[in-house]
Amino acid sequence: MSFANLKQILSQRVKQKGLAQQVTAALVCEEFDKIIEEKWGKKVKNKARALYLKNNTLTIASLSSVMAQEIKLHEKDILNKINKKFNGAVKRIRYLV
């Protein structure tokens, strides 16, 4: 009897169940929130947050139009960081203000 690597088994199950996209979407949202906190600190983290990723569009909510504009100014850099980590998962950012 041979033993299988737990990581491989979980990876296969996630792909079989179609959960891979959902897991990636959650991780992208988490990464966006980390990037925001790194760039602008903890105070700003509460003013803008990633909501979801759908059809390669990351939707974020912002409590301030000023914060949304600030993120827009750094959008290219943010997208590059996310896409480097997640192989081009995000094509654009949609803003809800």
PAZAPA-4460 file (N, C-alpha, C; in steps of 0.05 Angstrom, whole numbers, plus 32768, in hexadecimal, padded with zeros to 4 digits):
% residues 97
    n_x    n_y    n_z   ca_x   ca_y   ca_z    c_x    c_y    c_z   seq   type   mol
   8011   7FE9   8000   8000   8000   8000   8012   8019   8000     1      M     A
   800D   802B   7FED   801D   8043   7FEC   800D   805B   7FF6     2      S     A
   801C   806E   8001   800F   8086   800C   8012   809D   7FF8     3      F     A
   7FFD   80AD   7FF6   7FFD   80C4   7FE4   8003   80DD   7FF5     4      A     A
   800F   80F0   7FE8   8014   810A   7FF5   7FFA   8119   7FF9     5      N     A
   7FF5   8122   8011   7FDC   812F   8018   7FD8   8148   8007     6      L     A
   7FEE   8157   8002   7FEC   816F   7FF1   7FE2   8169   7FD5     7      K     A
   7FEB   8153   7FCA   7FE3   814B   7FAF   7FC5   8142   7FAF     8      Q     A
   7FBD   8134   7FC4   7FA1   812B   7FC5   7F8F   8143   7FC8     9      I     A
   7F95   8156   7FD9   7F84   816D   7FDD   7F83   817E   7FC3    10      L     A
   7F9A   8181   7FB6   7F9B   8190   7F9D   7F89   8184   7F88    11      S     A
   7F8A   8169   7F86   7F79   815B   7F72   7F5C   815E   7F79    12      Q     A
   7F55   815C   7F92   7F39   815E   7F9A   7F2E   817A   7F95    13      R     A
   7F3E   818E   7F9B   7F35   81AA   7F96   7F30   81AE   7F79    14      V     A
   7F41   81A4   7F68   7F3D   81A7   7F4B   7F25   8198   7F41    15      K     A
   7F21   8180   7F4B   7F0A   8170   7F43   7EF0   817C   7F4B    16      Q     A
   7EEF   8189   7F61   7ED6   8195   7F6B   7ED1   81B1   7F60    17      K     A
   7EE4   81BC   7F51   7EE1   81D6   7F45   7EE5   81EC   7F59    18      G     A
   7EF3   81E6   7F6E   7EF8   81FA   7F83   7F11   820B   7F7F    19      L     A
   7F21   8203   7F6C   7F3A   8211   7F67   7F36   822E   7F62    20      A     A
   7F22   8235   7F51   7F1D   8251   7F4B   7F14   8261   7F63    21      Q     A
   7F04   8254   7F74   7EFA   8262   7F8C   7F11   8267   7FA0    22      Q     A
   7F22   8253   7FA2   7F39   8256   7FB4   7F4B   826C   7FAA    23      V     A
   7F51   826D   7F90   7F61   8282   7F84   7F55   829D   7F88    24      T     A
   7F3A   829F   7F84   7F2D   82B9   7F88   7F2F   82C3   7FA5    25      A     A
   7F2D   82B1   7FB8   7F2F   82B9   7FD4   7F4C   82C2   7FDA    26      A     A
   7F5F   82B4   7FCF   7F7B   82BB   7FD3   7F82   82D5   7FC6    27      L     A
   7F77   82DB   7FAF   7F7C   82F4   7FA1   7F71   830B   7FB2    28      V     A
   7F59   8308   7FBD   7F4D   831D   7FCE   7F5F   8321   7FE7    29      C     A
   7F68   830C   7FF2   7F7A   830E   800A   7F94   831D   8003    30      E     A
   7F9F   8316   7FEB   7FB8   8323   7FE3   7FB3   8341   7FDE    31      E     A
   7F9D   8348   7FD1   7F97   8365   7FCD   7F96   8374   7FE7    32      F     A
   7F89   8368   7FFB   7F87   8375   8015   7FA3   8378   8022    33      D     A
   7FB4   8365   801E   7FCF   8367   8029   7FDF   837D   801B    34      K     A
   7FDC   837F   8001   7FEA   8394   7FF1   7FE1   83B0   7FFA    35      I     A
   7FC7   83B3   7FFE   7FBC   83CC   8007   7FC8   83D4   8022    36      I     A
   7FC9   83C1   8034   7FD4   83C6   804F   7FF1   83CD   804D    37      E     A
   8000   83BF   803C   801D   83C5   8039   8021   83E1   802E    38      E     A
   8011   83E9   801B   8015   8403   800E   800C   841B   801F    39      K     A
   7FF5   8418   802C   7FE9   842E   803A   7FE5   842B   8058    40      W     A
   7FEB   8414   8062   7FE8   840F   807F   7FCD   8404   8088    41      G     A
   7FCB   83FF   80A2   7FB3   83F2   80AC   7F9A   8404   80AC    42      K     A
   7F9E   841E   80AE   7F86   8430   80AE   7F78   842E   8093    43      K     A
   7F87   842D   807E   7F7B   842D   8063   7F6F   8411   805D    44      V     A
   7F7A   83FD   8069   7F70   83E2   8065   7F52   83E0   806A    45      K     A
   7F48   83EF   807D   7F2C   83EF   8083   7F1B   8400   8070    46      N     A
   7F28   840F   805F   7F19   8421   804C   7F16   8414   8031    47      K     A
   7F25   83FF   802B   7F22   83F2   8011   7F27   83D4   8015    48      A     A
   7F17   83C4   8008   7F19   83A7   800C   7F10   8399   7FF2    49      R     A
   7F1E   8383   7FEC   7F17   8372   7FD5   7EFE   8363   7FDD    50      A     A
   7EEA   8362   7FCB   7ED1   8354   7FD0   7ED2   8338   7FC3    51      L     A
   7ED8   8337   7FA9   7ED8   831E   7F9B   7EE6   8320   7F80    52      Y     A
   7EED   8309   7F75   7EF9   8307   7F5B   7EE7   82F7   7F49    53      L     A
   7EDF   8302   7F33   7ECD   82F4   7F20   7ED4   82FD   7F04    54      K     A
   7ED7   82E9   7EF2   7EDE   82EE   7ED6   7EF7   8300   7ED4    55      N     A
   7F0B   82FA   7EE4   7F25   8308   7EE4   7F22   8326   7EEB    56      N     A
   7F0C   832D   7EF8   7F08   8348   7F02   7F07   8348   7F20    57      T     A
   7F19   8357   7F2C   7F19   8359   7F49   7F08   8371   7F51    58      L     A
   7EF3   836B   7F61   7EE1   8381   7F69   7EE9   8389   7F86    59      T     A
   7EED   83A3   7F89   7EF4   83AD   7FA4   7EE0   83C2   7FAC    60      I     A
   7EDC   83C3   7FC6   7ECA   83D8   7FD2   7EDC   83EC   7FE0    61      A     A
   7ED4   8405   7FDD   7EE3   841A   7FEA   7ECF   842D   7FF8    62      S     A
   7ED5   8434   8011   7EC4   8447   801F   7ECA   8463   8018    63      L     A
   7EDF   8468   8008   7EE7   8483   8001   7EEE   8484   7FE4    64      S     A
   7EE3   8498   7FD6   7EEB   849C   7FBA   7F08   84A3   7FB7    65      S     A
   7F12   84B1   7FCB   7F2F   84B8   7FCB   7F40   849F   7FCC    66      V     A
   7F38   848C   7FDD   7F47   8473   7FDF   7F45   8463   7FC5    67      M     A
   7F2E   8463   7FB9   7F2B   8455   7FA0   7F3C   8461   7F8B    68      A     A
   7F3E   847B   7F8A   7F4F   8489   7F77   7F6D   8483   7F7C    69      Q     A
   7F74   8482   7F95   7F90   847B   7F9D   7F97   845F   7F93    70      E     A
   7F85   844C   7F97   7F89   8431   7F8E   7F8B   8430   7F6F    71      I     A
   7F7A   8440   7F62   7F7A   8441   7F45   7F95   844B   7F3B    72      K     A
   7FA1   845E   7F49   7FBB   8468   7F40   7FD1   8453   7F42    73      L     A
   7FCE   8440   7F54   7FE1   842A   7F58   7FD7   840F   7F4D    74      H     A
   7FC2   8410   7F3D   7FB6   83F8   7F33   7FC9   83E6   7F24    75      E     A
   7FD9   83F1   7F13   7FEB   83E1   7F03   7FFF   83D1   7F15    76      K     A
   800A   83DE   7F28   801C   83D2   7F3B   800E   83BC   7F4B    77      D     A
   7FF6   83C1   7F54   7FE7   83AE   7F64   7FE0   8395   7F53    78      I     A
   7FD8   839A   7F3A   7FD2   8383   7F28   7FEA   8373   7F23    79      L     A
   8001   8380   7F1F   801A   8371   7F1A   8021   835F   7F31    80      N     A
   801F   836A   7F49   8025   835A   7F61   8013   8342   7F63    81      K     A
   7FF9   8346   7F60   7FE5   8330   7F62   7FEA   831C   7F4C    82      I     A
   7FED   8325   7F33   7FF0   8313   7F1D   800A   8303   7F1D    83      N     A
   801F   830F   7F29   8038   8301   7F2B   8034   82E8   7F3E    84      K     A
   8024   82EC   7F52   8020   82D6   7F65   800B   82C2   7F5C    85      K     A
   7FF7   82CC   7F4C   7FE0   82BB   7F44   7FDE   82B7   7F26    86      F     A
   7FF4   82B9   7F18   7FF5   82B3   7EFB   7FDF   82C1   7EEA    87      N     A
   7FDD   82DA   7EED   7FCB   82EA   7EDC   7FAE   82E6   7EE2    88      G     A
   7FA7   82E2   7EFB   7F8B   82DD   7F03   7F79   82F6   7F01    89      A     A
   7F85   830E   7F02   7F75   8327   7F02   7F7D   8337   7EE9    90      V     A
   7F68   833F   7EDA   7F6D   8350   7EC2   7F67   836D   7EC8    91      K     A
   7F53   8371   7EDA   7F4B   838D   7EE0   7F40   838E   7EFD    92      R     A
   7F3E   83A7   7F07   7F32   83AC   7F21   7F19   83BC   7F1D    93      I     A
   7F04   83B4   7F2A   7EEA   83C3   7F29   7EE6   83D0   7F45    94      R     A
   7EDE   83E9   7F44   7EDD   83F8   7F5D   7EBF   83FD   7F65    95      Y     A
   7EB8   83F7   7F7E   7E9E   83FE   7F88   7EA3   8413   7F9E    96      L     A
   7E99   842B   7F9A   7E9E   8441   7FAD   7E83   8449   7FB9    97      V     A
***
